[in-house]
Every structure is written in structure tokens, then in C-alpha cells.
Amino acid sequence: MAESFDVIVIGGGPGGYVAAIRAAQLGKRTAVVEKDKPGGRCLNYACIPAKTMLHTAEILEAARSSEALGVKTTGVELDWQALAARRAQVSQTLSGGVQMLWERNKVTWIEGEGSLTEDGNVRVGDEVYEAGAVILATGSVALPIPGVEFGGRIVDTWGAWSLDELPRSIAVVGAGASGSEIASAYVRYGTEVTLIEMLDQILPAEDRDCARVVERVFKKQGITVSTGTPVENVEDTGDSVRFTYGGQEGEADYLVIAGGRAPDTAALNLEAAKVETEENGKIRVDEYQRTSNQKVFAIGDLVRGPALAHKAMEEGIVAAEAAAGAPTHPVDVDLIPGATFCHPQVASVGLTEAQAKEKGLDYKVGRLKLGAVGAGTVYDDRDGFVKLVIDTTYGEIVGAHIVGNRACDMIAELVNTMALEGGYQELARIIHAHPTISEAVLDAARAVDGWATHAA
Ligand SMILES: Cc1cc2nc3c(=O)[nH]c(=O)nc-3n(C[C@H](O)[C@H](O)[C@H](O)COP(=O)(O)OP(=O)(O)OC[C@H]3O[C@@H](n4cnc5c(N)ncnc54)[C@H](O)[C@@H]3O)c2cc1C
């Protein structure tokens, strides 16, 4: 046996790095086994590179359309190499920050691939480390569509964000959060974009009204959007990719598959350690993230629920506290916000209107367009809206949906209100600073009972 630790975390992504820091804060001798870079896929290949690339798309678009705002610019152009360098730099900075946090909290980083032994310890290469508890946080890997393999001009989301050259055209398969973000960035870089979704709306997890507004803006921006059309007959010709969708033929420089992901459990040796999985391959856990092996916990993309970094982080806190025997409380799965950083942004928490209807709730809706409040016009953010879904029994907010340039920040207010069990009646009396887009939240709450000041 090499060294022994109270807690060993396998995987240093947002779930794992946060779990390790929390375990160390609770006085536990802690190690993280990470085979690649601190911060995991989120910081190095997914959320952070995607948002860095989207930020540049915003700046580019703002520069191009700034004349109407009184700023004349000439010669605005995208510098692809400089953007790629910044993308790498941002990830490197944040990954270095995670490594520094580990050092500051006296978390040992064991570099290498970790797997469980039969008795629930951790093997890395030839060494076995004894563990009081193990937290599995190895995340997920991209899945292609049936009959298609990644390679050449058929790329996954990281492939899309790290192309060597700015493509003339791309086709994106899957209009969930990642696919919509890729389409939204590339169309603003000047690439010809086709966005194809098998289901009948883009952003299928979002409220239909939100998806409708985003689709309208996407089309206005020049994205060809196709829904209800599975992609088939994919062929990489070497110079381009040909495919069919919904009876049409398509061709693009690159085909981006932004569909599903699968839990990354291949190296973990789960069966030997008696860690059970569900039918979809995810690790079965209870509300404290404990697996069927009482010594082993699992978090993040490895377990049920949406694949989101902030969900992974919170599960990391719960698992570390439970592993340390400290008081904790389970993640409330109904209060995990969704956030898509396309233009316009979409953010939501809780039930869509369709889900409220399906559940047979007696519900009401409060809705306000961002253009109705002053800030919408000042900041040129008029297209979106705030929509609240209310259970009429006690006025509980059961769903909140925002479309707009700041939606992903604004959703925090609704998550807080719902977590603190505030109803729409309280929200309708809380003062919001003027002029801010958040005033649309206030008036959406008032709109439930028909007294929004700025109702159109
Ligand atoms: C393109 C894209 C954009 C996204 N954008 C967002 C966003 O904006 N907001 C959001 O909340 N979510 C976003 N997500 C989802 C988010 O990236 C994941 O939910 C999150 O990364 C999951 O965190 P995790 O800790 O479970 O695992 P990961 O981030 O996947 O990290 C797992 C780590 O484990 C390591 N590892 C794997 N196996 C082993 C092993 N056996 N031994 C040692 N190390 C191992 C890997 O190297 C990796 O570093 C995005 C996803 C994609 C693909």
C-alpha cells in the first residue's frame, strides 16, 4: 500500500475539485486522482472554452453593429489565431487556479488514471492508495449518433471549439445547449451554419415559448434551423461532410455532433468494487451521493440529473460532507438552473408550462417582455421575456424562464426566491434597481394577477 488518505476523489473536474476542497476544509487528509488537467473537462474542453469563444462572438457582433449606438468602427475582423490563443489562456489560468486551491487546502494531486480495487481503495498505475472514502467524479464523454464515428471532419463539441481554421460552413447535429451555443457563435463569426434537431423544437429541455423566440432570432441571424429531422447517411469525403436530414441533402466543411454524452466509467472497475449502475450506465446513488458500496460516492455527469457543472459542484459538497460524517443536505434536483449562453441567452429553473400542465397543476402564468422595461431599450435587449409558472394553491413559483442577453445571471434571483420558498406575491413587492433588466422579473410577478405596471 502506498499512502493512505481519509478521502480520495477520482477526477478533478468541477465536481471533483470542489469535493476535494470541501473534504480538506473539514480536516480530512485528501487526494485527487486526475489523469489530465485540474478543472476537468469543464474548464479545459467544455464550459469555459465555449464561453470564451461566445464572448468574442458578442464583441465582434457589437463592434459590427455599433454605429447605431454612436461608435464608428472600421476594419472590424476576427483574428482566429488570437481567439484560439485567448481560449487556451483562459483555460490555463483557471486550471492553474484550481491547482493553487488544491495546494492551499493541502489536497494532494496524484497524476494518473484511477480505478477502484475490490475493497474500495484506489489504484493508480502500480500503486494502491488506501482510502477511508472514495468520491467518483470522472465526468462524461461525447457520444456520436448511431452509425457515425468521430474523426476527420466529423467532430464533437471540443472539436468544434478548437478547429484550426475558421470554417466556411458547419452543420450542427443536436440543438440542445451545446449545439445552440456552437451555432450561435459560428454564425456571428461569419460561418454558414445549419442547426439540425431530431426533436420538434430547438432547446428541447426549455419552455416552448423560449425556444420559439431563440429560433426566431437564430433565423434572423442567418442560421438555417431544421427541427424534427434526424441526420442520416453521413459521409466524410475528405474535403467536406455530406449527409441527409428530413429528405434534404446537406454538405458542410464540418459536421459537429452535439448530441448525447455517456458517463466515463470505463477505467473505474465498478463491478469488482460492487458499485451498481443504472440501465443508462450512470452510477446509482442515494440523495447523499452514496453508491451501492457504502464507502464509495459518485457525483456530476456520472449520476442522474442534468449534466451541468454547477450541479456537479453542489453534489461534490454533499458527497464530501457525507463522506466526512459532517451535517449536510441533499441537492434539491428541482432547483438546478439550466443556462444556455447562445444569443439571446436562455435560463430556466423548475417546470416548463407544458410540464405543469402534464402534472395536472392548477397553474397561472406571469409574463413580461424585456422591451417593456426601460433597461430593455437602453441595453438593446428587447427580444426576450420573463415567464413565471405559478401553482395557484399557495402562489408557489414552480417554474421560471428567461430569454435575454443577461438571462443566465438573472435566473439566480428566481432560484433564490424558490429555494427560500417565496411566492410570486412576495416577489411582486421586492424592489428592483432601476434601470435594470431585472425589473422585468418584478413586473412578471405582478403580471400573474394582471397588475404589471409595464404590461404591453
Ligand atoms: C461543450 C460543452 C459546454 C458546456 N457548457 C456548460 C456550461 O456552460 N455550464 C454548465 O454548467 N455545464 C456545461 N457543460 C457541462 C459540464 O461540462 C459538465 O456537466 C461538467 O464538466 C461535469 O463535471 P464533472 O466534474 O462531473 O466531470 P468533468 O468536467 O468531465 O471532469 C472529469 C475529470 O475526470 C478525469 N478522469 C476521467 N477518468 C479518470 C480516471 N479514471 N482517473 C483519473 N482522472 C479521470 C478527466 O480527465 C476529467 O478531468 C458543458 C458541456 C459541454 C460538452
PDBQT file of the ligand as one rigid body, heavy atoms in Angstrom, charges set to zero:
ROOT
HETATM    1  C1  LIG A 501     -19.318  21.984 -24.933  1.00  0.00    +0.000 C 
HETATM    2  C2  LIG A 501     -19.866  21.905 -23.549  1.00  0.00    +0.000 A 
HETATM    3  C3  LIG A 501     -20.230  23.084 -22.910  1.00  0.00    +0.000 A 
HETATM    4  C4  LIG A 501     -20.744  23.018 -21.627  1.00  0.00    +0.000 A 
HETATM    5  N1  LIG A 501     -21.106  24.189 -21.018  1.00  0.00    +0.000 NA
HETATM    6  C5  LIG A 501     -21.609  24.159 -19.769  1.00  0.00    +0.000 A 
HETATM    7  C6  LIG A 501     -21.977  25.368 -19.103  1.00  0.00    +0.000 A 
HETATM    8  O1  LIG A 501     -21.872  26.453 -19.656  1.00  0.00    +0.000 OA
HETATM    9  N2  LIG A 501     -22.443  25.286 -17.839  1.00  0.00    +0.000 N 
HETATM   10  C7  LIG A 501     -22.571  24.078 -17.202  1.00  0.00    +0.000 A 
HETATM   11  O2  LIG A 501     -22.996  24.066 -16.047  1.00  0.00    +0.000 OA
HETATM   12  N3  LIG A 501     -22.236  22.923 -17.798  1.00  0.00    +0.000 NA
HETATM   13  C8  LIG A 501     -21.758  22.935 -19.060  1.00  0.00    +0.000 A 
HETATM   14  N4  LIG A 501     -21.399  21.763 -19.662  1.00  0.00    +0.000 N 
HETATM   15  C9  LIG A 501     -21.488  20.513 -18.896  1.00  0.00    +0.000 C 
HETATM   16  C10 LIG A 501     -20.278  20.379 -17.957  1.00  0.00    +0.000 C 
HETATM   17  O3  LIG A 501     -19.093  20.463 -18.720  1.00  0.00    +0.000 OA
HETATM   18  C11 LIG A 501     -20.312  19.054 -17.206  1.00  0.00    +0.000 C 
HETATM   19  O4  LIG A 501     -21.566  18.872 -16.587  1.00  0.00    +0.000 OA
HETATM   20  C12 LIG A 501     -19.219  19.068 -16.124  1.00  0.00    +0.000 C 
HETATM   21  O5  LIG A 501     -17.942  19.177 -16.711  1.00  0.00    +0.000 OA
HETATM   22  C13 LIG A 501     -19.283  17.789 -15.300  1.00  0.00    +0.000 C 
HETATM   23  O6  LIG A 501     -18.315  17.872 -14.295  1.00  0.00    +0.000 OA
HETATM   24  P1  LIG A 501     -17.653  16.566 -13.684  1.00  0.00    +0.000 P 
HETATM   25  O7  LIG A 501     -16.864  17.046 -12.501  1.00  0.00    +0.000 OA
HETATM   26  O8  LIG A 501     -18.687  15.525 -13.468  1.00  0.00    +0.000 OA
HETATM   27  O9  LIG A 501     -16.675  15.989 -14.788  1.00  0.00    +0.000 OA
HETATM   28  P2  LIG A 501     -15.641  16.547 -15.875  1.00  0.00    +0.000 P 
HETATM   29  O10 LIG A 501     -15.630  18.009 -16.011  1.00  0.00    +0.000 OA
HETATM   30  O11 LIG A 501     -15.919  15.725 -17.083  1.00  0.00    +0.000 OA
HETATM   31  O12 LIG A 501     -14.240  16.118 -15.261  1.00  0.00    +0.000 OA
HETATM   32  C14 LIG A 501     -13.912  14.781 -15.081  1.00  0.00    +0.000 C 
HETATM   33  C15 LIG A 501     -12.395  14.653 -14.941  1.00  0.00    +0.000 C 
HETATM   34  O13 LIG A 501     -12.093  13.310 -14.591  1.00  0.00    +0.000 OA
HETATM   35  C16 LIG A 501     -10.893  12.925 -15.255  1.00  0.00    +0.000 C 
HETATM   36  N5  LIG A 501     -10.892  11.462 -15.322  1.00  0.00    +0.000 N 
HETATM   37  C17 LIG A 501     -11.744  10.657 -16.008  1.00  0.00    +0.000 A 
HETATM   38  N6  LIG A 501     -11.486   9.358 -15.725  1.00  0.00    +0.000 NA
HETATM   39  C18 LIG A 501     -10.442   9.365 -14.868  1.00  0.00    +0.000 A 
HETATM   40  C19 LIG A 501      -9.747   8.334 -14.188  1.00  0.00    +0.000 A 
HETATM   41  N7  LIG A 501     -10.106   7.062 -14.295  1.00  0.00    +0.000 N 
HETATM   42  N8  LIG A 501      -8.713   8.689 -13.393  1.00  0.00    +0.000 NA
HETATM   43  C20 LIG A 501      -8.346   9.997 -13.231  1.00  0.00    +0.000 A 
HETATM   44  N9  LIG A 501      -8.999  11.010 -13.833  1.00  0.00    +0.000 NA
HETATM   45  C21 LIG A 501     -10.040  10.689 -14.619  1.00  0.00    +0.000 A 
HETATM   46  C22 LIG A 501     -10.983  13.608 -16.604  1.00  0.00    +0.000 C 
HETATM   47  O14 LIG A 501      -9.674  13.766 -17.138  1.00  0.00    +0.000 OA
HETATM   48  C23 LIG A 501     -11.617  14.940 -16.219  1.00  0.00    +0.000 C 
HETATM   49  O15 LIG A 501     -10.618  15.895 -15.960  1.00  0.00    +0.000 OA
HETATM   50  C24 LIG A 501     -20.893  21.780 -20.958  1.00  0.00    +0.000 A 
HETATM   51  C25 LIG A 501     -20.531  20.594 -21.613  1.00  0.00    +0.000 A 
HETATM   52  C26 LIG A 501     -20.039  20.650 -22.894  1.00  0.00    +0.000 A 
HETATM   53  C27 LIG A 501     -19.645  19.373 -23.570  1.00  0.00    +0.000 C 
ENDROOT
TORSDOF 0
